[in-house]
């Protein structure tokens, strides 16, 4: 049984249908295969081998031969030009062999030889080459192959350009990928003056890669332009991955209404679709929860969380992490602890980020005993504490009236020479300034610099405020060296620019604190609010946007905040 492979006789002339001649061909191929396995091409006698395309194809199809042996035989046959010349079929076969075995570095040389022979393979073979180089991360070579195809006049289809778009997007050449996509879009619309190369849009994978690249490059106008053009196409629909990308992107860029509208559309299509493969998945729910938490609408995120649990999808570790961070930052510490308990019950091990969020939330809520117990549990469970963990502990102890314990912890960490950074020093300096111990604060700043930590703008400002309160302006000169030698000038200029912009466009006195979603009711009611949310500026209803948290990078740090580190 040959499993669909063409028998040898079909490659031969009608004269070779004689059984004895067929047997001779089989014996010849077996002999060639054995010789190639044992000694390669050096013992092959060209005078005794009737080279032909069927014979070469049979050798190239031998699974017992290594790819390197097949390539040597291919080149050996080519050396007998003009008596023998490889065809497009043999070139296609050797290309497939090399790509499947990982020998893609041999492809450029073969393309050069193919050009010399005046042979051109079909577009499916070229796409195979493009995909192989993209998978191996060699995007430049993939683009060179595309140039080769266009120069040689190969017939290109949309699937070929899919591979190129993916290569450009992953290589970071977003502008070139965007330009190519727009041209393909025009060609699909018939607006290219009759020189259309494609009759259909690029595939979903290529479009999704382009959208992701535009999001990473923060090209908001271009992203919206591509999104709008795709929505105008009646024959194109976003897949689940495409919806997730757009929901996440619009949410990160502050367009919560667009994200909710797309989510509502997904739910409607899920109901009307006969296929069970389409609809919001876990990634969709995680993105929506992340967006709502990032804008301070944690109550609404908890409603989405309840909908997720009855949707047929199981929450993962990222879901729990997002919610514990959001609840902790918005003073919903009881909800955060409930989610934490559920996370452990379902078999997920909390990591350092989750523990840090909960510790910060407990200290904010003035639950000192619970925070200390949680830290002990963290150590017992073998979760490695980070430098940020100890910063939270020191700051929390200070804010909860346990200054002596905070100083002791700080000194112990210094003696051990670990888990101390510039933020740790700044927290202690701020506390010393609050207590009026300016001399000790200045000494700590000097120690901070001696250890190689930069003195930041908040620390300098705290000391200046302390000098002003005690009338010690003669100590200002001791700070000047920190300002001259540090990197504070860009921060000061940024702060000045922000203040000037704020003065030109002062914030409105009234803020809309109306919840986007009702606090009660199922998620059907929530989706009905999606249309009303379009275009609204979202304000935080229960979260201070000045929070600084290293584990939540979507919130910008205000370096002039009165509580810059943990508040």
C-alpha positions, 0 to 999 in steps of 0.5 A, spaced: 500 500 500 502 506 497 498 511 501 496 515 495 503 515 492 503 515 485 506 508 483 513 508 479 510 506 472 505 512 472 512 516 471 515 512 466 513 512 458 508 507 455 514 502 453 515 501 461 509 498 462 512 491 462 513 488 468 520 486 467 522 493 466 518 495 472 522 491 476 528 494 473 526 501 475 524 498 482 531 495 483 535 501 480 531 506 485 533 501 491 540 501 489 541 508 488 538 509 495 543 504 498 549 507 495 546 514 497 545 512 504 552 508 505 557 513 501 553 519 498 553 521 491 561 520 490 560 513 488 554 514 483 556 513 476 552 518 471 553 514 465 550 508 468 544 512 471 538 514 466 536 520 469 529 523 469 524 527 472 520 520 475 527 517 477 529 524 481 522 524 484 522 517 487 529 518 490 526 525 493 520 521 496 524 516 500 523 516 507 529 512 509 534 518 506 536 524 510 534 531 507 541 532 507 542 526 502 536 528 498 539 535 497 546 532 495 543 528 490 538 534 487 545 538 486 548 532 483 543 531 478 543 538 476 551 538 475 549 534 469 546 540 465 544 541 459 543 533 459 538 533 465 534 539 468 530 540 474 523 541 473 518 546 477 515 539 480 522 537 483 524 544 485 517 544 489 519 537 492 526 539 495 523 545 497 518 542 501 523 537 504 527 542 506 522 546 510 519 540 513 526 538 516 528 545 518 533 546 513 531 553 511 538 556 510 539 552 504 533 555 500 536 562 498 541 558 494 536 553 491 532 560 489 538 562 485 539 556 482 532 555 480 532 562 477 538 560 473 534 554 470 529 559 468 524 555 473 518 558 477 514 554 482 507 555 484 504 560 489 503 554 494 510 552 494 512 560 495 507 560 501 510 554 504 517 557 504 514 564 507 511 560 512 517 556 514 521 562 514 516 566 519 516 560 523 523 560 524 523 568 525 527 569 519 522 575 517 528 579 513 528 572 508 521 572 508 520 579 505 526 577 500 522 571 498 516 576 496 521 580 492 523 574 488 516 572 487 514 579 484 520 580 480 519 573 477 512 574 475 509 569 480 502 569 481 500 571 488 494 570 491 491 573 498 494 567 502 501 569 500 500 576 502 497 573 509 504 570 510 507 577 509 503 581 513 504 576 519 512 577 518 512 585 517 507 585 523 512 581 528 518 584 525 515 591 527 515 594 520 508 596 522 508 602 517 509 597 511 504 592 513 499 597 514 501 600 507 500 593 504 494 591 507 491 598 505 493 596 497 490 589 498 484 592 501 483 597 495 485 591 490 479 587 493 474 593 492 476 594 485 480 600 486 486 599 483 485 600 476 484 593 473 491 591 476 488 587 482 492 581 485 487 579 490 479 577 490 478 577 497 481 580 504 487 577 507 485 572 512 483 573 520 490 571 522 493 576 518 488 581 520 489 580 527 496 580 527 496 587 524 491 589 529 496 587 535 502 590 532 498 597 531 496 596 538 503 595 541 505 601 537 500 605 540 497 607 533 490 609 535 488 613 529 490 607 524 487 602 528 481 605 528 481 606 521 482 599 519 477 597 524 472 602 521 474 599 514 473 592 516 466 593 519 464 596 512 466 589 509 459 585 508 463 579 507 468 580 513 467 578 520 471 578 526 473 572 529 473 571 537 480 572 537 479 579 533 473 581 537 478 580 543 483 584 540 479 590 539 475 589 546 482 590 549 485 595 545 479 600 545 478 599 553 486 600 554 485 607 550 479 609 554 473 607 549 469 603 554 463 604 550 466 601 544 469 595 548 462 594 551 458 595 544 463 589 541 462 585 547 454 586 546 455 584 539 459 578 540 453 575 545 448 577 540 452 573 534 453 567 539 445 567 540 444 567 533 449 562 530 448 555 530 456 554 531 458 553 538 465 555 537 463 563 536 462 567 542 465 570 548 471 566 551 475 566 557 480 571 554 474 576 552 471 576 560 478 577 562 479 583 558 473 586 560 474 585 567 481 588 566 478 594 563 473 595 568 478 595 574 483 599 570 478 605 570 475 604 577 469 601 576 470 595 580 463 594 582 461 592 574 467 588 574 464 584 579 458 583 575 462 581 569 465 576 574 459 573 576 457 572 569 463 569 567 462 563 572 455 561 569 457 562 562 461 555 561 468 558 562 472 557 568 476 563 571 484 562 570 489 565 575 489 571 571 482 572 572 483 572 580 489 576 579 486 582 576 480 582 581 484 581 587 488 587 584 482 591 582 478 590 589 484 591 593 486 598 590 479 600 591 478 599 598 473 593 597 478 588 601 472 584 603 471 582 596 478 581 595 479 576 600 473 572 598 476 572 591 482 570 594 479 564 598 475 562 592 482 562 588 485 557 593 479 553 593 479 552 586 486 549 586 490 556 584 496 558 587 497 565 589 503 568 587 507 574 589 503 579 585 496 577 588 499 577 595 502 584 594 495 587 592 492 584 598 497 586 603 496 593 600 489 593 601 489 590 608 493 596 610 489 601 606 483 599 610 487 599 617 486 592 618 493 591 621 492 584 624 490 581 618 495 584 614 501 581 618 497 574 618 497 574 611 504 576 610 506 570 615 501 565 611 505 568 604 512 565 608 509 559 610 506 557 603 513 558 600 511 564 596 517 568 595 517 576 597 519 581 593 522 588 594 515 591 593 512 586 598 517 589 604 516 596 601 508 595 602 509 592 609 514 598 611 509 603 609 503 600 612 506 599 618 508 607 618 501 608 616 498 604 622 502 607 627 507 602 628 513 606 626 518 602 631 516 596 627 517 599 620 524 602 622 526 595 625 524 591 619 528 597 615 534 596 619 534 588 618 533 588 611 539 593 610 543 589 614 541 583 610 543 587 604 537 585 600 530 587 599 531 594 599 531 599 593 530 607 592 523 606 594 524 603 601 529 609 602 524 614 600 518 611 604 522 612 610 525 619 609 518 621 608 516 618 615 522 622 618 520 628 615 513 627 617 516 626 624 520 632 623 527 628 624 530 632 618 537 631 620 536 623 620 532 624 613 538 628 610 543 622 613 538 617 610 538 621 603 546 621 603 546 613 605 541 612 599 546 615 594 552 612 597 548 605 596 547 607 588 540 609 589 537 615 585 534 620 590 527 622 586 523 628 586 518 626 591 524 625 596 527 632 595 520 635 595 518 632 602 525 634 605 524 641 602 517 642 605 520 639 612 525 645 611 520 650 610 516 648 616 522 648 621 525 654 617 531 651 616 533 654 609 540 653 610 540 646 609 537 647 602 544 647 599 546 640 602 540 638 597 543 641 591 548 636 589 542 631 589 539 635 584 545 637 580 547 630 580 541 626 579 536 625 573 530 630 576 531 635 571 526 631 566 521 630 571 521 637 573 520 639 566 514 634 565 511 636 571 511 644 569 508 642 562 503 638 566 501 644 570 501 648 564 496 644 560 492 643 567 491 651 567 489 651 560 484 646 560 482 646 568 478 640 570 470 640 570 468 641 577 462 636 577 464 629 576 459 624 574 459 618 579 453 614 576 455 607 576 455 605 569 452 598 571 446 597 576 449 594 582 443 589 582 440 585 576 443 580 571 448 581 565 442 582 560 441 589 564 448 590 563 449 589 556 443 594 555 447 600 558 452 599 552 449 603 547 449 609 553 456 608 554 458 610 547 463 616 547 462 617 555 468 620 559 469 614 564 471 617 571 473 612 577 467 611 581 471 608 587 478 608 586 484 614 586 487 614 580 493 617 583 495 610 586 502 607 584 503 600 584 508 596 580 504 590 578 498 595 575 502 598 569 496 601 566 495 607 571 500 612 570 504 615 576 503 622 579 510 624 581 507 630 585 502 626 589 502 627 596 502 619 597 506 617 591 508 610 593 503 606 597 497 610 598 
